[in-house]
Amino acid sequence: MRASWSRSKALGSMLLLLTLLLAACSAAPAPGEGGAAGVGSERGTGQVSNLSSGSKDSRSGTMDGDAQSAEEKGASQGADRPVVYRDKYDPPIRLTTVWGIDPELKFKNGETIDNNVATRWAKETLGIEIRTLWSVTDSNNAFATKMRLALTSGEPLPDVVTIGDEQLAQELIDSGLFREAGSLFDQYAGATWKRAMSLDAGVWNPYIRDGKRMGIPVLDYAYNHDYLLWIRQDWLDKLGLKAPRTIAELEQVMEKFKHHNPDGIAPEQVIPLSVGFKNRLSTWMGDPSWVFGAYGTLPEQWNVGAEGKLEYGSIHPAMKEGLRTLRSWFAQGYIPPEAALWDETKTAEPAVAGTAGIIPGPYWMSGWPLSDTVKNVQGAVWKPYPIPEGPEGIAMRHGTRFTNGVTLISSQMKHPEALFTYQNYMFDYYADPKPGSVFDNGLFQNYDYDIAPDGALLRWNDIPGGHVNAVRYLLVRDGARIPDAQIKALLSLADGKEATTRLEKEVKYAYGLETPAAAKVLLSQKQTSFKNQFTGPPTETMQSRLDYLNKLEQQTINEIIYGKQPLSAFDAFVEQWRSGGGEQMTDEVNAWYASTK
């Protein structure tokens, strides 16, 4: 077996060390002949396979400092330390973290965030003892504030932390206190995890510094915030209308909804199209950015232009037609008079109350919040439809990134490979488990599922003591997600397949009856989905001028839509944006874009 020795023992054990090293070299595979083995789900043993090359021990392996990549050596203060990967650590090793606790997260059985069913599972199954340095209830950006204070005050930093706030993530990476993570991923991530990450190679881009991958992207489900139109089908039916396919047809439907409402609601109380842009035009519910997409641009993101370079969508000439349309809709009362003050959840209120006829949003809105409409309006029916085309037959929607944050690893972490012991298990056995396997019914019994005496699966309110979203207890947000797994489950149900896998059961029972059909509608317009093409770290000009440019943009757009400025104010805004740092920012963005090719 390969061995390693501390420097303090080196002189006294020289002959023995040389003997061991020669033996190890003779047993190790030559470059290109072996290397780290992936974690294969085909093992089916409930254990993650050993990733270290040359090991004869099915439970553990070592990697000498000489076998580490130059990238890893240069970034880690402990690069001369042997790295030992294990399926289970015995005795257990300790891993520290910090938590921003969702205010809605529930606990049961006297548990806390640092002592619960998930922390006990990690210790018993993997030999990883997760210790909490600190935790805060994450309201009003409390977690980001606490993290920044810890950074500036010199408090001990966690071994592992998952960050959802993009700006905070960049600050932590730039602090130099977290190590390069890409080489660890290459060495230790299992096959399932690597396949999931390969679905979009660009997920690494925001966390690259000088060619080094400084954080591990947290994967999310594909198309999670792509959107379509949810329309009151019962209103369409009562008025004898078909679902709108174009912007022009949409205007006709909105006029009927408002002035000839089939439920007899007074025009001033009807919101034909519930949208809001308090925070952004491109958001996750009540989103109006597709209106601009109907004319050929998507605001607040970088799109590929005619010459193959990136252009900022909010200054594209097509924005004027989108602004003209929204300005007209505002004047006619088709969109809320408070749209500039409404955030995403506010746009759902009239839809749930039964006074809105159309709301843009993701495919999962059938389960929440639209399922509550029938509580207020008997017979209310929402159906999903494609986003409408503009006069030239164009339709565009902003696409969803496959990530939901980043996991950072401290440069002082003694066992950085332990993160992969944890996450490999989650990807192999939780992300998309096969029927009958561990986590097939859910994560933890009596938390997110239970089994009745007759063998029936219990969920939600049927669980004794109440349902707990135990996935929030896990070390990495959402546990593990394979981007295309959920949409595949939905499409299977839409095609009439019985729900047999855990993901199929979850989307069937928790996401609303119309969700599979909505997923099919969404993918019928797959070609209309356009992601933000700039995914790199903030450029120099962004760091100094982006806040100013964003405020200028939001103010101008709001005032044009509200009729406080003429449509020509858009041209003045574009010039001001360019001269105020936008031109330099565009050059920097395209320099980054060229480097990715």
C-alpha positions as CSV (number, residue, x, y, z in Angstrom):
1,M,0.0,0.0,0.0
2,R,1.2,3.5,-0.8
3,A,2.2,5.5,2.3
4,S,3.2,9.1,3.2
5,W,5.3,10.5,5.9
6,S,5.5,13.8,7.8
7,R,8.6,15.9,7.3
8,S,9.5,15.5,11.0
9,K,10.0,11.8,10.4
10,A,11.7,12.1,7.1
11,L,15.4,12.0,8.2
12,G,14.9,9.2,10.7
13,S,13.1,7.0,8.2
14,M,15.0,7.7,5.0
15,L,15.8,4.2,4.0
16,L,12.3,3.0,4.8
17,L,10.7,5.9,2.9
18,L,12.8,5.2,-0.2
19,T,11.8,1.6,-0.1
20,L,8.1,2.5,0.2
21,L,8.3,5.1,-2.6
22,L,10.0,2.6,-5.0
23,A,7.3,0.1,-4.2
24,A,4.6,2.6,-4.8
25,C,6.1,3.8,-8.1
26,S,6.3,0.3,-9.4
27,A,2.7,-0.4,-8.6
28,A,1.2,2.9,-9.8
29,P,-0.1,3.2,-13.3
30,A,1.8,5.1,-15.9
31,P,0.5,8.5,-17.0
32,G,-2.6,8.0,-19.2
33,E,-3.0,4.3,-18.1
34,G,-5.1,4.8,-15.0
35,G,-5.7,7.8,-12.9
36,A,-8.7,8.6,-10.9
37,A,-11.6,6.3,-11.5
38,G,-15.1,7.7,-11.7
39,V,-17.8,6.8,-9.3
40,G,-20.0,4.3,-11.3
41,S,-23.6,4.0,-10.4
42,E,-23.4,0.5,-11.8
43,R,-21.8,-0.7,-8.6
44,G,-25.3,-0.5,-6.9
45,T,-23.8,-1.2,-3.5
46,G,-24.9,1.9,-1.8
47,Q,-21.2,2.9,-1.4
48,V,-19.2,5.4,-3.5
49,S,-16.3,3.8,-5.3
50,N,-12.7,4.6,-4.4
51,L,-11.3,7.3,-6.7
52,S,-7.6,7.0,-5.9
53,S,-5.5,5.2,-8.5
54,G,-3.4,2.2,-7.6
55,S,-5.3,1.4,-4.4
56,K,-6.1,-2.1,-3.5
57,D,-8.4,-1.0,-0.6
58,S,-12.0,-0.7,-1.8
59,R,-12.7,1.7,1.0
60,S,-9.8,4.2,0.8
61,G,-6.9,5.5,-1.3
62,T,-4.1,8.0,-1.2
63,M,-2.6,10.5,-3.6
64,D,1.0,11.7,-3.0
65,G,1.9,15.3,-3.4
66,D,3.9,14.4,-6.6
67,A,0.7,13.1,-8.2
68,Q,-1.1,16.4,-7.8
69,S,-1.6,18.8,-10.6
70,A,0.5,22.0,-10.9
71,E,-2.8,23.9,-10.7
72,E,-3.6,22.3,-7.4
73,K,-0.2,22.7,-5.9
74,G,-0.1,26.4,-6.7
75,A,-3.4,27.2,-5.2
76,S,-3.5,25.2,-2.0
77,Q,-1.4,26.0,1.0
78,G,-1.6,22.3,1.9
79,A,-0.5,21.1,-1.5
80,D,2.4,19.0,0.1
81,R,-0.2,17.2,2.3
82,P,-1.2,13.7,1.2
83,V,-4.9,13.7,0.1
84,V,-6.9,10.6,1.1
85,Y,-10.2,9.9,-0.4
86,R,-12.5,7.5,1.4
87,D,-16.1,6.2,0.9
88,K,-16.3,6.5,4.7
89,Y,-13.9,8.0,7.1
90,D,-13.1,5.9,10.1
91,P,-12.5,7.5,12.5
92,P,-14.8,10.3,11.4
93,I,-13.2,13.6,10.2
94,R,-14.6,17.0,10.9
95,L,-15.8,19.5,8.3
96,T,-16.9,23.0,9.2
97,T,-19.5,25.2,7.4
98,V,-21.8,28.2,8.0
99,W,-25.6,28.5,7.3
100,G,-28.0,31.1,6.1
101,I,-31.3,29.5,7.3
102,D,-34.4,30.0,5.3
103,P,-36.9,31.8,7.5
104,E,-39.6,29.2,6.3
105,L,-37.4,26.2,7.2
106,K,-39.0,24.0,9.9
107,F,-37.4,21.7,12.4
108,K,-38.8,18.8,14.3
109,N,-37.8,16.4,17.1
110,G,-35.9,19.1,18.9
111,E,-33.3,19.4,16.0
112,T,-31.3,22.4,14.9
113,I,-29.3,23.3,11.8
114,D,-26.2,21.8,13.2
115,N,-27.7,18.8,14.9
116,N,-30.4,17.0,12.7
117,V,-31.2,14.0,10.7
118,A,-28.9,15.1,7.9
119,T,-25.8,15.7,10.0
120,R,-26.4,12.4,11.8
121,W,-26.7,10.7,8.4
122,A,-23.4,12.2,7.2
123,K,-21.5,11.0,10.2
124,E,-23.0,7.5,10.3
125,T,-22.9,6.8,6.5
126,L,-19.8,8.8,5.4
127,G,-17.8,9.4,8.6
128,I,-18.1,13.1,8.1
129,E,-18.9,15.2,11.2
130,I,-20.3,18.6,10.0
131,R,-19.8,21.3,12.5
132,T,-21.3,24.8,12.3
133,L,-19.2,27.9,12.9
134,W,-22.2,30.1,12.9
135,S,-25.7,30.4,11.5
136,V,-28.2,33.3,10.9
137,T,-31.8,33.4,9.7
138,D,-31.3,34.7,6.2
139,S,-33.7,37.6,6.0
140,N,-32.8,41.0,4.7
141,N,-29.4,39.7,3.4
142,A,-28.4,38.7,6.9
143,F,-26.2,35.8,5.7
144,A,-24.2,38.0,3.2
145,T,-23.8,40.7,5.9
146,K,-22.5,38.1,8.4
147,M,-20.2,36.5,5.8
148,R,-18.6,39.9,4.9
149,L,-18.1,40.7,8.6
150,A,-16.4,37.4,9.2
151,L,-14.2,38.0,6.2
152,T,-13.1,41.5,7.3
153,S,-12.8,40.7,11.0
154,G,-10.5,37.8,10.5
155,E,-12.9,35.2,12.0
156,P,-12.2,31.6,11.1
157,L,-13.7,30.7,7.7
158,P,-15.6,27.5,7.1
159,D,-14.0,24.6,5.3
160,V,-16.9,24.5,2.8
161,V,-19.6,27.1,2.1
162,T,-22.2,27.4,-0.6
163,I,-23.0,30.9,-1.8
164,G,-26.1,31.9,-3.8
165,D,-25.3,35.6,-3.9
166,E,-23.2,36.2,-7.0
167,Q,-21.6,39.4,-5.8
168,L,-20.7,37.8,-2.4
169,A,-19.3,34.7,-4.2
170,Q,-17.0,36.9,-6.3
171,E,-15.8,38.8,-3.2
172,L,-14.9,35.6,-1.4
173,I,-13.1,34.2,-4.4
174,D,-11.1,37.5,-4.7
175,S,-10.2,37.4,-1.0
176,G,-7.7,34.6,-1.8
177,L,-8.8,32.6,1.2
178,F,-10.5,29.9,-0.8
179,R,-8.5,27.4,-2.8
180,E,-8.6,26.4,-6.5
181,A,-11.2,23.6,-6.8
182,G,-11.2,22.5,-10.4
183,S,-8.3,20.0,-10.0
184,L,-10.1,18.4,-7.0
185,F,-13.2,18.1,-9.1
186,D,-11.2,16.5,-11.9
187,Q,-9.6,14.1,-9.5
188,Y,-12.4,13.1,-7.2
189,A,-15.8,13.9,-8.7
190,G,-17.7,10.8,-9.8
191,A,-19.0,9.9,-13.2
192,T,-22.6,10.9,-12.4
193,W,-21.6,14.3,-11.2
194,K,-19.2,14.9,-14.1
195,R,-21.9,14.0,-16.6
196,A,-24.3,16.4,-15.0
197,M,-21.7,19.2,-15.1
198,S,-20.8,18.5,-18.7
199,L,-24.4,19.4,-19.8
200,D,-23.2,23.0,-19.9
201,A,-19.4,23.7,-19.9
202,G,-20.1,27.4,-19.3
203,V,-21.2,26.8,-15.7
204,W,-17.6,27.2,-14.5
205,N,-17.0,30.5,-16.2
206,P,-18.1,32.9,-13.4
207,Y,-15.6,31.3,-11.1
208,I,-12.5,31.2,-13.2
209,R,-9.4,33.3,-12.3
210,D,-6.3,33.2,-14.5
211,G,-7.5,29.9,-15.9
212,K,-8.1,28.3,-12.5
213,R,-11.6,27.1,-11.4
214,M,-11.9,28.6,-8.0
215,G,-15.4,27.3,-7.1
216,I,-17.6,24.4,-7.9
217,P,-20.9,25.4,-9.5
218,V,-24.1,24.2,-7.7
219,L,-26.2,22.7,-10.5
220,D,-29.9,23.5,-10.9
221,Y,-32.6,22.1,-13.0
222,A,-32.7,23.2,-16.7
223,Y,-35.4,25.6,-17.8
224,N,-36.4,26.2,-14.2
225,H,-37.0,29.9,-14.8
226,D,-37.7,29.9,-18.5
227,Y,-41.3,31.0,-18.9
228,L,-44.5,30.7,-20.9
229,L,-47.9,32.3,-20.6
230,W,-50.4,31.0,-18.0
231,I,-53.9,32.0,-19.2
232,R,-57.4,31.6,-17.6
233,Q,-58.8,28.9,-19.9
234,D,-62.3,29.3,-18.4
235,W,-62.2,33.0,-19.5
236,L,-61.1,32.1,-23.0
237,D,-63.9,29.4,-23.3
238,K,-66.6,31.7,-22.0
239,L,-65.6,34.4,-24.5
240,G,-65.2,32.0,-27.4
241,L,-61.6,33.0,-27.8
242,K,-58.5,31.0,-28.8
243,A,-55.2,31.4,-27.1
244,P,-53.1,34.2,-28.6
245,R,-50.2,33.2,-30.9
246,T,-49.0,36.8,-31.7
247,I,-48.7,40.1,-29.9
248,A,-51.6,41.4,-31.9
249,E,-53.9,38.5,-30.9
250,L,-52.7,39.0,-27.3
251,E,-53.9,42.6,-27.3
252,Q,-57.3,41.4,-28.6
253,V,-57.6,38.9,-25.7
254,M,-56.6,41.4,-23.1
255,E,-59.2,43.9,-24.4
256,K,-61.9,41.3,-24.0
257,F,-60.7,40.2,-20.6
258,K,-60.8,43.8,-19.4
259,H,-63.9,45.2,-20.9
260,H,-66.1,42.1,-21.4
261,N,-65.0,40.1,-18.4
262,P,-66.8,36.7,-18.3
263,D,-66.9,36.7,-14.5
264,G,-68.5,40.2,-14.5
265,I,-65.5,41.9,-12.9
266,A,-65.5,45.7,-13.4
267,P,-62.8,46.9,-15.9
268,E,-60.9,48.9,-13.3
269,Q,-60.6,45.8,-11.2
270,V,-59.3,43.5,-14.0
271,I,-55.6,43.0,-14.7
272,P,-55.4,41.3,-18.1
273,L,-51.7,40.8,-17.9
274,S,-50.0,40.6,-14.5
275,V,-46.4,41.7,-14.7
276,G,-44.0,43.6,-12.5
277,F,-40.5,45.1,-12.9
278,K,-39.6,46.5,-9.5
279,N,-36.3,44.5,-9.5
280,R,-35.7,43.5,-13.1
281,L,-37.4,43.2,-16.4
282,S,-35.9,39.7,-16.7
283,T,-37.0,37.7,-13.7
284,W,-38.7,34.4,-12.7
285,M,-42.4,35.3,-12.4
286,G,-44.5,38.1,-13.9
287,D,-41.7,38.7,-16.3
288,P,-42.3,41.2,-19.2
289,S,-39.0,40.7,-21.0
290,W,-40.5,38.5,-23.7
291,V,-42.4,41.5,-25.0
292,F,-39.0,42.9,-26.1
293,G,-38.1,39.4,-27.3
294,A,-41.0,39.6,-29.8
295,Y,-39.1,42.5,-31.5
296,G,-35.7,40.9,-31.5
297,T,-33.8,41.6,-28.2
298,L,-33.7,40.5,-24.5
299,P,-33.0,43.2,-22.0
300,E,-30.6,43.0,-19.0
301,Q,-28.4,40.3,-20.6
302,W,-25.6,40.0,-23.2
303,N,-26.8,38.5,-26.5
304,V,-24.8,37.4,-29.6
305,G,-25.0,40.2,-32.2
306,A,-25.0,39.9,-36.0
307,E,-21.2,40.1,-36.1
308,G,-20.7,37.4,-33.6
309,K,-19.8,39.7,-30.7
310,L,-21.8,40.2,-27.5
311,E,-24.2,43.2,-27.3
312,Y,-26.0,44.4,-24.3
313,G,-29.7,43.7,-25.0
314,S,-31.1,46.8,-23.2
315,I,-29.5,49.2,-25.7
316,H,-30.5,47.3,-28.8
317,P,-32.8,49.3,-31.2
318,A,-35.5,46.7,-30.9
319,M,-36.0,47.9,-27.3
320,K,-37.9,50.9,-28.6
321,E,-40.7,48.8,-30.1
322,G,-41.0,46.8,-26.8
323,L,-41.2,50.0,-24.9
324,R,-43.8,51.4,-27.3
325,T,-45.9,48.3,-26.7
326,L,-45.7,48.3,-22.9
327,R,-46.3,52.0,-22.9
328,S,-49.5,51.4,-24.9
329,W,-50.6,48.5,-22.6
330,F,-50.0,50.6,-19.5
331,A,-52.1,53.4,-20.9
332,Q,-55.0,51.0,-21.7
333,G,-54.8,49.4,-18.3
334,Y,-53.7,46.0,-19.6
335,I,-50.8,45.8,-17.1
336,P,-50.9,46.8,-13.4
337,P,-50.7,50.5,-12.7
338,E,-48.2,49.6,-9.9
339,A,-46.1,47.4,-12.2
340,A,-42.9,49.4,-11.4
341,L,-43.5,48.7,-7.7
342,W,-44.4,45.0,-8.0
343,D,-41.9,42.2,-7.4
344,E,-42.3,38.7,-8.5
345,T,-44.6,37.4,-5.7
346,K,-46.8,40.5,-5.9
347,T,-47.6,39.7,-9.5
348,A,-49.1,36.4,-8.4
349,E,-51.6,38.0,-6.0
350,P,-54.2,39.1,-8.6
351,A,-53.8,35.8,-10.4
352,V,-54.6,33.9,-7.2
353,A,-57.4,36.3,-6.3
354,G,-59.0,35.7,-9.7
355,T,-58.7,39.2,-11.1
356,A,-55.9,38.6,-13.5
357,G,-56.3,36.7,-16.8
358,I,-52.7,36.1,-17.9
359,I,-49.4,35.8,-16.0
360,P,-46.0,34.9,-17.5
361,G,-44.0,32.4,-15.5
362,P,-42.3,29.0,-15.2
363,Y,-43.7,25.6,-16.0
364,W,-44.1,24.8,-12.3
365,M,-46.6,27.6,-11.5
366,S,-49.5,25.1,-11.8
367,G,-48.4,23.7,-8.4
368,W,-47.7,27.1,-6.9
369,P,-49.2,29.7,-6.7
370,L,-51.9,29.2,-9.3
371,S,-53.4,26.1,-7.6
372,D,-54.8,28.4,-5.0
373,T,-56.9,30.4,-7.5
374,V,-59.7,27.8,-7.2
375,K,-60.0,28.6,-3.5
376,N,-61.1,32.1,-4.5
377,V,-62.9,31.4,-7.8
378,Q,-64.8,28.2,-8.3
379,G,-64.2,26.8,-11.7
380,A,-61.0,28.8,-12.4
381,V,-58.7,26.9,-14.8
382,W,-55.2,27.9,-15.8
383,K,-53.6,26.5,-18.9
384,P,-50.0,26.9,-20.3
385,Y,-49.4,28.5,-23.7
386,P,-46.3,29.5,-25.7
387,I,-45.1,33.1,-25.6
388,P,-46.5,35.1,-28.5
389,E,-44.6,36.1,-31.6
390,G,-44.0,39.7,-32.8
391,P,-45.0,41.1,-36.2
392,E,-41.9,39.5,-37.9
393,G,-42.6,36.1,-36.4
394,I,-39.9,36.4,-33.7
395,A,-40.3,35.1,-30.2
396,M,-37.5,35.2,-27.5
397,R,-37.4,34.4,-23.8
398,H,-34.5,34.6,-21.4
399,G,-33.0,31.2,-20.8
400,T,-32.2,29.7,-17.4
401,R,-28.6,29.1,-16.3
402,F,-28.0,25.6,-15.1
403,T,-26.6,26.8,-11.7
404,N,-27.9,28.1,-8.4
405,G,-24.7,29.3,-6.7
406,V,-21.2,28.0,-6.0
407,T,-19.4,25.9,-3.4
408,L,-16.1,27.3,-2.1
409,I,-13.4,25.3,-0.4
410,S,-11.1,26.9,2.2
411,S,-7.4,26.8,1.4
412,Q,-7.0,25.7,5.1
413,M,-9.3,22.7,4.8
414,K,-7.5,19.6,6.0
415,H,-9.6,17.1,4.0
416,P,-10.8,18.9,0.9
417,E,-11.5,15.5,-0.7
418,A,-14.3,14.9,1.9
419,L,-16.6,17.3,0.0
420,F,-16.5,14.8,-2.9
421,T,-17.2,11.8,-0.6
422,Y,-20.4,13.7,0.4
423,Q,-21.4,15.0,-3.0
424,N,-20.6,11.9,-5.0
425,Y,-23.0,10.0,-2.8
426,M,-25.7,12.6,-3.3
427,F,-25.3,12.6,-7.1
428,D,-25.2,8.8,-7.3
429,Y,-28.1,8.1,-5.0
430,Y,-30.2,11.2,-4.5
431,A,-30.1,13.2,-7.8
432,D,-32.1,10.7,-9.8
433,P,-32.4,7.4,-7.9
434,K,-33.7,4.3,-9.6
435,P,-36.8,2.6,-8.2
436,G,-36.0,0.6,-5.1
437,S,-32.7,2.3,-4.4
438,V,-31.7,4.4,-1.4
439,F,-33.5,7.8,-1.4
440,D,-36.1,6.4,-3.8
441,N,-39.0,7.5,-1.7
442,G,-37.4,10.7,-0.5
443,L,-34.5,11.9,1.6
444,F,-35.4,11.0,5.2
445,Q,-38.3,9.1,6.5
446,N,-40.6,11.0,8.8
447,Y,-39.3,14.3,7.4
448,D,-40.1,14.6,3.7
449,Y,-41.9,11.3,3.4
450,D,-43.2,8.4,5.5
451,I,-44.5,4.9,5.1
452,A,-48.0,3.9,6.3
453,P,-48.6,0.6,8.1
454,D,-50.1,-0.7,4.9
455,G,-47.0,0.3,2.9
456,A,-48.5,3.4,1.3
457,L,-46.2,6.3,0.7
458,L,-47.1,9.3,2.8
459,R,-46.2,12.9,1.8
460,W,-46.8,16.5,3.0
461,N,-49.5,16.8,5.6
462,D,-49.9,13.1,6.0
463,I,-46.5,12.7,7.6
464,P,-46.8,12.3,11.4
465,G,-45.5,15.4,13.0
466,G,-45.6,17.4,9.8
467,H,-43.5,17.7,6.6
468,V,-39.9,19.1,6.8
469,N,-38.0,20.1,3.7
470,A,-34.9,18.2,4.9
471,V,-33.0,18.9,1.7
472,R,-32.3,22.3,3.2
473,Y,-30.3,20.6,5.9
474,L,-27.8,19.2,3.4
475,L,-24.2,20.6,3.0
476,V,-24.8,21.8,-0.6
477,R,-27.9,23.6,-1.6
478,D,-30.6,21.3,-3.0
479,G,-28.5,18.3,-2.3
480,A,-27.6,17.3,-5.9
481,R,-29.5,18.2,-9.1
482,I,-28.9,16.9,-12.6
483,P,-30.0,19.7,-14.9
484,D,-32.1,17.7,-17.4
485,A,-33.5,15.1,-14.9
486,Q,-36.6,16.9,-13.9
487,I,-37.7,18.0,-17.3
488,K,-37.2,14.4,-18.5
489,A,-39.5,13.2,-15.7
490,L,-42.1,15.7,-16.7
491,L,-42.0,14.8,-20.3
492,S,-42.4,11.1,-19.4
493,L,-45.6,12.0,-17.5
494,A,-46.8,14.2,-20.3
495,D,-46.5,11.2,-22.7
496,G,-48.7,9.1,-20.4
497,K,-46.0,7.2,-18.5
498,E,-46.8,6.1,-15.0
499,A,-44.8,7.7,-12.2
500,T,-42.2,5.2,-11.0
501,T,-39.1,7.1,-10.1
502,R,-38.8,9.5,-7.2
503,L,-38.5,12.5,-9.5
504,E,-41.6,11.5,-11.5
505,K,-43.6,11.0,-8.2
506,E,-42.4,14.4,-6.9
507,V,-43.4,16.3,-10.0
508,K,-46.7,14.4,-10.2
509,Y,-47.9,15.0,-6.7
510,A,-46.2,18.3,-5.8
511,Y,-46.1,20.4,-9.0
512,G,-49.7,20.6,-10.1
513,L,-51.7,18.7,-12.7
514,E,-50.8,21.0,-15.5
515,T,-47.1,20.9,-15.0
516,P,-46.2,18.0,-17.3
517,A,-48.2,19.7,-20.1
518,A,-46.5,23.0,-19.3
519,A,-43.1,21.4,-19.7
520,K,-44.1,20.1,-23.1
521,V,-45.3,23.6,-24.1
522,L,-42.0,25.0,-22.9
523,L,-39.9,22.7,-24.9
524,S,-42.0,23.2,-28.0
525,Q,-40.4,26.6,-28.0
526,K,-36.9,25.5,-27.1
527,Q,-35.4,27.6,-29.9
528,T,-36.8,30.7,-28.3
529,S,-34.7,30.3,-25.1
530,F,-31.6,32.5,-25.0
531,K,-29.2,32.5,-22.0
532,N,-27.1,35.5,-21.0
533,Q,-23.9,34.9,-22.9
534,F,-21.7,36.7,-20.4
535,T,-21.1,34.4,-17.4
536,G,-17.6,35.6,-16.4
537,P,-16.6,37.4,-13.3
538,P,-17.4,41.1,-13.1
539,T,-15.1,43.2,-15.4
540,E,-13.2,46.2,-14.1
541,T,-15.8,48.6,-15.4
542,M,-18.6,46.6,-14.0
543,Q,-17.1,46.9,-10.6
544,S,-17.0,50.7,-10.8
545,R,-19.9,51.7,-13.1
546,L,-22.5,48.9,-13.2
547,D,-24.6,50.2,-10.4
548,Y,-24.8,53.6,-12.0
549,L,-25.7,52.1,-15.4
550,N,-28.3,49.8,-14.0
551,K,-30.0,52.7,-12.1
552,L,-30.0,54.8,-15.3
553,E,-31.5,52.0,-17.3
554,Q,-34.2,51.2,-14.8
555,Q,-35.2,54.8,-14.3
556,T,-35.4,55.5,-18.1
557,I,-37.4,52.4,-18.9
558,N,-39.9,52.9,-16.1
559,E,-40.5,56.5,-17.0
560,I,-41.0,55.7,-20.7
561,I,-43.5,53.0,-19.9
562,Y,-45.3,55.3,-17.5
563,G,-45.4,58.1,-20.0
564,K,-43.3,60.4,-18.0
565,Q,-40.7,60.6,-20.8
566,P,-41.2,60.4,-24.5
567,L,-40.1,57.3,-26.5
568,S,-37.2,59.3,-27.8
569,A,-35.7,59.3,-24.3
570,F,-34.5,55.8,-25.1
571,D,-32.0,57.2,-27.7
572,A,-30.6,59.6,-25.2
573,F,-30.3,56.8,-22.6
574,V,-28.3,54.7,-25.1
575,E,-25.8,57.5,-25.6
576,Q,-25.5,58.1,-21.9
577,W,-25.0,54.4,-21.3
578,R,-22.2,54.2,-23.8
579,S,-20.4,57.3,-22.6
580,G,-20.9,56.4,-18.9
581,G,-18.9,53.2,-19.1
582,G,-21.0,51.0,-21.2
583,E,-18.7,51.2,-24.2
584,Q,-15.6,50.2,-22.2
585,M,-17.7,47.4,-20.5
586,T,-18.7,46.1,-23.9
587,D,-15.0,45.9,-24.9
588,E,-14.2,44.0,-21.7
589,V,-17.1,41.6,-22.1
590,N,-16.0,40.8,-25.6
591,A,-12.4,40.3,-24.6
592,W,-13.6,37.7,-22.1
593,Y,-15.9,36.2,-24.7
594,A,-13.1,35.8,-27.1
595,S,-11.0,34.1,-24.4
596,T,-13.7,31.4,-23.9
597,K,-13.3,30.3,-27.5
